[in-house]
């Protein structure tokens, strides 16, 4: 299951966890209501737009790509602890996802709170996936 220090089963499991975390993050249990309001919509608007199975598949593929790249970076740097993997996740978020999405949000005139919800999900996903991928090699 492993080649070049990358465990493909761990990548798939990390992608599933990223996907499930997104479902929880954007649910009414956590941030759905605020996230929808910050977009100037209502829950009824979102329901009417609907999410297709293709959208869910594409989001899963995004999580798979995230997990794969994190696994490659973690293998390159030799992180083998939860803390080491989590730190690589934080660093990838800061320098890649966090910084670029913040710049885009600024020039899109999106509310900073909307950026914080979206980017917060990415941060948690990177940290959790990094921790899993570092210890499960």
Secondary structure, 3 states (H helix, E strand, C coil): CEECCEEHHHHHHHHHHHHHHHHHHCCCCCCHHHHHHHCCCCHHHHHHHCCCHHHHHHHHHHHHHHHHHHHHHHHHHCCCCHHHHHHHHHHHHHHHHHHHHHHHHHHCCCCHHHHHHHHHHHHHHHHHHHHHHHHCC
